[in-house]
Amino acid sequence: MIVTNEDRMSCSVHLSEDGQAVEIIDQTRLPNRTVTCRLESREAIYDAIKTLAVRGAPAIGICAGYAMYVLARQKESLLYEDFISQLEAEGDYLISSRPTAVNLSWAVKRMLSKAKASGTRDVRAIIEILKGESLSIHNEDIEMCYHIAEYGLSLVKPGDGILTHCNAGPLATSKYGTALGPMFLGKERGIDFHVFSDETRPLLQGARLTSYELCRGGIDVTLICDNMASIVMKQGKVNACFVGCDRIAANGDFANKIGTSGVAILAKYYGIPFYTLGPRSTIDMNCPTGADIRIEERDPNEIRTMWYQEPMALPEVKCYNPAFDVTDHTLLTAIVTDKGIVYPPFDVNLKKIMEQA
């Protein structure tokens, strides 16, 4: 597959026509306003990732790939040694914006490796190589999402109720999405599901983004508050849980949007299959367990004041706002990747999947 004009329209991240900027749909403005931002400076790209204007592990990876090319273009006049040194510094800066999502560091390191292994010291030639590599990252994500959707679709049957948490659709990836991919691919093939979308406090990605995407895609969706997952499971309305992932440890523990581990515990109690779906780039074999995943803590005002005309808590009230939690691998039914479905024992079978690279 290659990036087409249709993909450019459906993806929240793409390279500008002139190649001098990363263009994104500002996800903080959805669903009421669709705003496209042009990011040219390293500060603008950093802020877009940090503030979640661009979010979703695969989309962040695509953004990082294009960002490294855009920033490389700005250093065309440098000698090779200075070019590589400054590009490395730019990469470190971008990685610091969202430390939990492994796709960010993965894409930056991939672009740097390509530059160093280019076989030439001609900076202009290296920049052209980086352009091709950034497009490859995007193309590969489209391909990966398609295969993830195929494998995920094999785990459910027409008419099933599927619960999802946070957002892992086209806005967070390149086309079909990861956790939402089976629903979109199923819709293309005339297969209908009913999706329960957790609102995903405090940033409401499930309300603002997941329900938006599914509704616009003609998929039957019901938005629920995060604390309603238990009752819809108890009522027998959920046949499977599909969630995304920002980092998967070597033993199968994985980080995803805060609240995911609670959904997994409920699914285990009610005997509902629980799956996380993501590309192999999300698997970090250098991270032994979930305990080794650094959890980002965000501004307490996202709890206290965001979305409200007036604060919903006194200024002196302390707020704890971790962006992610880690779901233990013992709660997972399987991990769905672009290269197949990984079942327990995860420490053994994840290694096998990664060795296929």
C-alpha positions in Angstrom: 0.0 0.0 0.0 1.1 3.6 -0.6 -0.2 6.9 0.9 -3.0 8.1 -1.4 -5.0 11.4 -1.4 -7.8 9.5 0.3 -5.4 8.4 3.0 -4.2 11.9 3.4 -7.8 13.0 4.0 -8.6 10.2 6.5 -5.3 10.4 8.5 -4.8 13.0 11.1 -1.1 13.4 10.2 0.6 14.0 6.8 3.5 15.7 5.2 2.6 19.1 3.6 2.6 19.3 -0.2 5.7 21.5 -0.1 7.5 19.2 2.3 8.3 22.0 4.7 5.8 21.1 7.5 3.9 18.4 9.2 0.2 19.0 8.9 -2.2 17.6 11.6 -5.8 17.7 12.5 -5.9 19.2 15.9 -7.5 16.5 18.0 -8.1 18.8 20.9 -10.7 20.8 18.8 -12.8 17.8 17.8 -15.7 17.0 17.5 -17.1 20.4 17.1 -14.4 22.0 15.0 -12.0 20.5 12.4 -8.9 22.5 12.5 -5.7 21.7 10.5 -2.4 22.9 11.9 0.8 23.4 10.0 3.9 22.6 12.1 7.2 23.8 10.9 9.4 24.4 14.0 10.6 21.8 16.5 8.8 23.7 19.2 5.5 23.6 17.4 5.9 19.8 16.8 6.9 19.2 20.4 3.9 21.2 21.7 1.5 19.4 19.3 2.6 16.1 20.7 2.7 17.2 24.3 -0.7 18.9 24.3 -2.3 15.9 22.5 -3.1 17.9 19.3 -1.6 14.8 17.7 -2.1 11.6 19.8 -2.4 7.9 19.4 0.8 5.9 19.4 1.0 5.1 15.6 0.0 8.7 14.7 2.7 10.0 17.0 5.2 7.7 15.2 4.1 9.0 11.8 4.3 12.6 13.0 7.8 11.9 14.4 9.0 10.5 11.1 7.8 13.5 9.1 9.1 15.8 11.8 12.6 14.5 11.5 12.5 15.0 7.7 11.1 18.5 8.1 13.7 19.5 10.7 16.5 17.9 8.6 15.5 20.1 5.6 16.2 23.1 7.8 19.8 22.0 8.3 20.7 21.5 4.6 23.6 23.9 4.7 25.4 22.1 7.5 28.4 19.9 7.2 27.8 16.2 7.7 29.1 16.0 11.4 27.1 19.1 12.5 24.0 17.9 10.6 24.0 14.5 12.4 24.8 16.0 15.7 21.9 18.6 15.5 19.5 16.0 14.1 20.2 13.8 17.1 19.5 16.7 19.5 16.2 17.4 17.7 15.3 13.8 18.1 16.1 13.8 21.9 13.9 16.9 22.2 10.9 15.4 20.5 11.2 12.1 22.4 10.9 14.0 25.7 7.4 15.3 24.8 5.7 12.0 25.4 7.9 9.4 27.1 5.4 6.6 27.4 4.5 6.0 23.8 7.3 3.9 22.3 6.3 4.7 18.7 7.7 8.2 19.2 11.2 7.1 20.1 11.0 4.2 17.7 10.3 6.5 14.7 13.0 9.1 15.8 15.6 6.4 16.2 14.7 4.8 12.9 15.1 8.1 11.1 18.5 8.7 12.7 19.7 5.2 11.9 18.7 5.7 8.3 20.6 9.0 8.1 23.8 7.4 9.7 23.6 4.3 7.5 22.9 6.1 4.3 26.4 5.4 2.9 26.9 9.0 1.9 28.1 12.2 3.6 26.1 14.4 1.2 23.6 16.1 3.4 21.2 16.9 0.6 21.2 13.2 -0.5 20.6 12.1 3.1 17.6 14.5 3.4 16.0 12.9 0.3 16.6 9.5 1.9 14.9 10.7 5.1 11.9 11.8 3.1 11.5 8.3 1.6 11.9 6.8 5.0 9.2 9.0 6.6 6.8 8.1 3.8 7.7 4.4 4.4 6.7 4.7 8.1 3.3 6.1 7.1 2.8 3.5 4.3 3.8 0.7 6.7 1.3 1.9 9.3 -1.5 1.7 6.7 -0.5 -1.8 5.9 -0.1 -2.8 9.6 -3.5 -1.3 10.5 -5.2 -3.3 7.7 -3.6 -6.6 8.9 -4.5 -5.8 12.6 -8.1 -5.2 11.5 -8.1 -8.5 9.6 -6.8 -10.5 12.6 -9.1 -8.7 15.0 -12.1 -9.3 12.8 -11.5 -13.0 13.1 -12.1 -12.8 16.9 -15.7 -11.6 16.8 -18.9 -12.5 15.0 -21.6 -10.3 13.3 -23.8 -8.5 15.8 -21.3 -8.8 18.7 -21.2 -6.0 21.3 -17.6 -4.6 21.6 -16.4 -2.3 24.4 -13.5 0.0 23.7 -11.5 2.4 25.9 -9.9 5.7 24.8 -9.4 6.1 21.0 -7.6 3.8 18.6 -9.2 4.6 15.3 -8.1 6.4 12.1 -7.4 9.6 14.0 -4.9 7.8 16.2 -3.3 5.9 13.3 -3.2 6.1 9.5 -6.4 4.6 8.2 -8.5 1.8 9.8 -7.0 2.2 13.3 -5.9 -0.6 15.6 -8.6 -1.3 18.3 -11.3 0.2 16.0 -9.9 -1.4 12.8 -12.0 -4.5 13.0 -15.2 -2.5 13.2 -14.3 -0.3 10.3 -13.1 -3.2 8.1 -16.2 -5.1 9.2 -18.4 -2.2 8.1 -16.7 -2.3 4.6 -17.7 -5.9 4.3 -21.2 -5.5 5.5 -20.6 -6.9 9.0 -22.3 -4.9 11.8 -21.3 -4.6 15.4 -22.5 -2.5 18.4 -19.8 -0.6 20.1 -19.8 0.7 23.6 -17.4 3.6 23.8 -16.1 4.6 27.3 -15.9 8.4 27.5 -12.3 8.1 28.9 -11.9 10.8 31.5 -10.4 13.3 32.0 -9.5 14.1 28.3 -12.6 12.4 26.9 -11.0 10.8 23.9 -13.7 8.2 23.8 -16.5 10.8 23.8 -14.8 13.4 21.5 -13.0 11.1 19.1 -14.1 7.4 19.2 -17.8 8.1 19.2 -17.2 10.8 16.6 -15.3 8.4 14.3 -17.7 5.5 14.7 -20.8 7.7 14.2 -19.4 9.3 11.1 -18.4 5.9 9.9 -22.0 4.6 10.2 -21.2 2.2 13.0 -23.7 1.6 15.8 -22.1 3.2 18.9 -23.3 4.0 22.4 -21.3 6.4 24.5 -21.0 5.5 28.2 -19.3 7.0 31.2 -16.2 5.1 32.3 -17.9 3.9 35.5 -20.7 2.3 33.4 -18.6 -0.5 31.9 -19.4 -2.9 34.7 -23.2 -2.7 34.3 -23.2 -3.1 30.5 -20.9 -6.2 30.9 -23.2 -7.6 33.6 -26.2 -7.1 31.4 -24.6 -9.3 28.7 -24.2 -6.5 26.2 -20.5 -6.9 25.7 -19.0 -9.9 23.9 -15.4 -8.7 23.7 -13.2 -5.7 24.7 -10.8 -4.2 22.1 -8.3 -1.5 23.3 -5.2 0.0 21.9 -1.8 0.2 23.5 1.0 2.7 23.8 3.7 0.3 24.9 3.8 -3.5 25.3 6.5 -4.9 27.6 8.3 -8.1 26.8 6.2 -10.1 29.2 2.9 -8.9 27.7 2.1 -6.1 30.3 1.0 -3.0 28.4 0.4 0.7 28.9 -2.7 2.3 27.6 -5.0 5.2 28.5 -5.8 5.5 32.2 -8.7 3.2 33.1 -7.7 0.4 30.7 -6.6 -1.9 33.6 -9.9 -1.4 35.3 -11.8 -2.5 32.2 -9.5 -5.6 32.0 -10.3 -6.5 35.6 -14.0 -6.2 34.9 -13.8 -8.3 31.7 -11.9 -11.0 33.6 -14.6 -11.1 36.3 -17.4 -11.3 33.8 -15.6 -13.9 31.5 -15.3 -11.5 28.6 -12.3 -11.8 26.2 -10.0 -8.8 26.5 -7.7 -7.9 23.6 -5.2 -5.2 23.0 -4.4 -4.4 19.4 -1.3 -2.6 18.1 1.6 -2.8 15.6 4.8 -4.5 16.4 6.5 -1.1 16.8 4.5 -0.8 20.0 6.3 -3.9 21.5 9.4 -3.0 23.5 11.5 -6.1 24.1 14.0 -3.9 26.0 11.3 -3.3 28.6 11.0 -6.5 30.7 7.7 -5.8 32.5 5.1 -3.1 33.0 6.9 -2.0 36.1 9.6 -0.6 33.8 7.2 1.6 31.8 7.5 5.3 32.8 4.0 6.7 33.4 3.4 10.3 32.3 1.7 12.5 34.8 -0.3 15.5 33.4 -1.5 18.8 34.5 -4.0 18.5 37.5 -6.2 21.1 35.9 -7.3 18.6 33.3 -9.3 17.1 36.1 -10.2 20.3 38.0 -11.1 22.9 35.2 -11.0 21.4 31.7 -14.4 21.2 30.0 -16.0 23.2 32.8 -17.2 26.8 32.8 -16.3 26.9 36.5 -13.8 24.7 38.4 -15.3 21.5 39.7 -12.9 21.4 42.7 -11.4 23.9 45.0 -8.0 25.3 44.0 -6.4 23.8 47.1 -7.7 20.3 46.4 -4.9 18.0 45.2 -5.4 16.1 41.9 -3.5 13.1 40.7 -3.5 12.8 36.9 -1.6 9.9 35.4 -2.1 9.6 31.7 -1.8 5.8 31.5 -2.0 2.7 33.5 -0.5 -0.7 33.0 -2.6 -3.8 32.4 -1.1 -7.0 33.7 -0.6 -9.7 31.1 -2.5 -12.2 33.2 -5.7 -10.2 32.3 -5.1 -10.4 28.6 -6.8 -12.9 26.3 -4.4 -12.1 23.4 -2.4 -9.4 21.7 -3.4 -8.6 18.1 -0.5 -7.5 16.0 0.0 -6.9 12.3 1.9 -10.3 12.1 -0.7 -12.4 13.9 -2.5 -13.0 17.2 -0.2 -13.6 20.2 -1.5 -15.8 22.9 0.1 -16.7 26.3 2.8 -17.4 27.2 3.4 -13.8 26.1 7.1 -13.7 27.0 7.8 -16.6 24.6 5.4 -15.7 21.8 6.1 -12.0 21.7 9.7 -12.9 21.1 8.7 -15.1 18.2 6.6 -12.4 16.6 9.5 -9.9 16.9 12.0 -12.3 15.4 9.8 -12.2 12.2 11.0 -8.6 11.6 
